[in-house]
Amino acid sequence: MQDMSYRNAKRACLCKYPLYKYRKTLHRIDFIRQIAFTSFNMAFRFYKQLSKTLFYRGFRI
C-alpha cells in the first residue's frame, strides 16, 4: 500500500514540474556543455600546436 502512495506522490511531483520543461533544460545544459567542451578542446589543441612551433623556433612559453 505504501508503494502505491509513493508512486502517486512521485507522479504528482512530476505533474507540478512539467516533464517537457525539464527535458528542455536538460537538453540546453547538455548543448552548452558540448559547445564549451569542443571550444576548449580546440583552444587546447591550438595552444599545443603554437607552443610546439615556438619551441622549435627557439622560443619558450
Secondary structure, DSSP 8 states (H G I E B T S, - for coil): -HHHHHHHHHHHHHHHS-HHHHHHHHHHHHHHHHHHHHHHHHHHHHHHHHHHHHHHTT---
